[in-house]
Amino acid sequence: MQSIINGFRYLFPFILALTCCGLSYKYSISYNYKNFEKVLDGVITFGSIVVGFLGALLGILVSVRNSGIVKEIFESNNKTVLKIYFNETFIVGFLTIITSISLYILKEYDQVASKIVFYFWILFVIWFIPSTYRIINILMTVLFKSNVRDNSLRPEGNAVDNHEDREDMKERLKRNN
């Protein structure tokens, strides 16, 4: 059952994109709308920012690879899943940007090639959004997840086990503020 859920998590962005692309084709949605260039500008900007942000997050993950959370991820099977999700989002992001740029050129021509590129553009844009959400959600969970703290891991000066000493310390701190 868990493998079915994991498979669905992996395939959901693509299935959603394929469904939206099919509906767009069925209802003859086209790129011949007013201000479509602004949509392309927005998609290129959004895609570029997200791909850059993911690159920065990957750099952060590499720099904190010795932390407990990241070690746990890299030592488990989640390492493979994380790598697949990263690769998928990067590749689909670049394909989104490339097809958006191609549409700038091809939208002036009412040919079969421009329509094919348009439907691929819809596929990539819709695929990119949920896959971006998925990987950013995972990475933010990893980066902000707090380790369970243990008094034995604290430096000696910070570990106050005695309840009376702790209360006395709180009172002194209140008076000083």
QUICORLIN-V774080 format. One record per residue. N is the residue number from 0. RES is the residue in one small letter. SS is DSSP state (H for helix, E for strand, L for the rest). PSI is psi as a letter, one per 30 degrees, with the letter a starting at -180 (* if undefined). BURIAL is 1 if it has 24 or more other ideal C-beta (glycine too) atoms within 12 Angstrom, else 0. Layout:
{{N,RES,SS,PSI,BURIAL} {N,RES,SS,PSI,BURIAL}}
This chain:
{{0,m,L,e,0} {1,q,H,e,0} {2,s,H,e,0} {3,i,H,e,0} {4,i,H,e,0} {5,n,H,e,0} {6,g,H,e,0} {7,f,H,e,0} {8,r,H,e,1} {9,y,H,e,0} {10,l,H,f,0} {11,f,H,e,0} {12,p,H,e,1} {13,f,H,e,1} {14,i,H,e,0} {15,l,H,e,1} {16,a,H,e,1} {17,l,H,e,0} {18,t,H,e,0} {19,c,H,e,1} {20,c,H,e,1} {21,g,H,e,0} {22,l,H,e,0} {23,s,H,e,0} {24,y,H,e,0} {25,k,H,e,0} {26,y,L,g,0} {27,s,L,h,0} {28,i,L,k,0} {29,s,L,l,0} {30,y,L,g,1} {31,n,L,h,0} {32,y,L,l,0} {33,k,L,k,0} {34,n,L,g,0} {35,f,H,f,0} {36,e,H,e,0} {37,k,H,e,0} {38,v,H,e,0} {39,l,H,e,1} {40,d,H,e,0} {41,g,H,e,0} {42,v,H,e,1} {43,i,H,e,1} {44,t,H,e,0} {45,f,H,e,0} {46,g,H,e,1} {47,s,H,e,0} {48,i,H,e,0} {49,v,H,e,1} {50,v,H,e,1} {51,g,H,e,0} {52,f,H,e,0} {53,l,H,e,1} {54,g,H,e,0} {55,a,H,e,0} {56,l,H,e,1} {57,l,H,e,1} {58,g,H,e,0} {59,i,H,e,0} {60,l,H,e,1} {61,v,H,e,0} {62,s,H,f,0} {63,v,L,g,0} {64,r,L,f,0} {65,n,L,f,0} {66,s,L,l,0} {67,g,H,e,0} {68,i,H,e,1} {69,v,H,e,1} {70,k,H,e,0} {71,e,H,e,0} {72,i,H,e,1} {73,f,H,f,0} {74,e,H,f,0} {75,s,L,a,0} {76,n,L,f,0} {77,n,H,f,0} {78,k,H,e,0} {79,t,H,e,0} {80,v,H,e,0} {81,l,H,e,1} {82,k,H,e,0} {83,i,H,e,1} {84,y,H,e,1} {85,f,H,e,1} {86,n,H,e,0} {87,e,H,e,1} {88,t,H,e,1} {89,f,H,e,1} {90,i,H,e,0} {91,v,H,e,1} {92,g,H,e,1} {93,f,H,e,1} {94,l,H,e,1} {95,t,H,e,1} {96,i,H,e,1} {97,i,H,e,1} {98,t,H,e,1} {99,s,H,e,1} {100,i,H,e,0} {101,s,H,e,1} {102,l,H,f,1} {103,y,H,e,1} {104,i,H,e,0} {105,l,H,f,1} {106,k,L,f,1} {107,e,L,f,0} {108,y,L,k,0} {109,d,L,i,0} {110,q,L,l,0} {111,v,H,e,0} {112,a,H,e,0} {113,s,H,e,1} {114,k,H,e,0} {115,i,H,e,0} {116,v,H,e,1} {117,f,H,e,1} {118,y,H,e,1} {119,f,H,e,1} {120,w,H,e,1} {121,i,H,e,1} {122,l,H,e,1} {123,f,H,e,1} {124,v,H,e,1} {125,i,H,e,1} {126,w,H,e,1} {127,f,H,e,1} {128,i,H,e,1} {129,p,H,e,1} {130,s,H,e,1} {131,t,H,e,1} {132,y,H,e,0} {133,r,H,e,1} {134,i,H,e,1} {135,i,H,e,1} {136,n,H,e,0} {137,i,H,e,1} {138,l,H,e,1} {139,m,H,e,0} {140,t,H,e,0} {141,v,H,e,1} {142,l,H,e,0} {143,f,H,g,0} {144,k,L,k,0} {145,s,L,k,0} {146,n,L,k,0} {147,v,L,k,0} {148,r,L,k,0} {149,d,L,k,0} {150,n,H,f,0} {151,s,H,f,0} {152,l,H,f,0} {153,r,L,l,0} {154,p,L,l,0} {155,e,H,e,0} {156,g,H,f,0} {157,n,H,f,0} {158,a,L,j,0} {159,v,L,j,0} {160,d,L,f,0} {161,n,L,k,0} {162,h,H,e,0} {163,e,H,e,0} {164,d,H,e,0} {165,r,H,e,0} {166,e,H,e,0} {167,d,H,e,0} {168,m,H,e,0} {169,k,H,e,0} {170,e,H,e,0} {171,r,H,e,0} {172,l,H,e,0} {173,k,H,e,0} {174,r,H,e,0} {175,n,H,f,0} {176,n,L,*,0}}
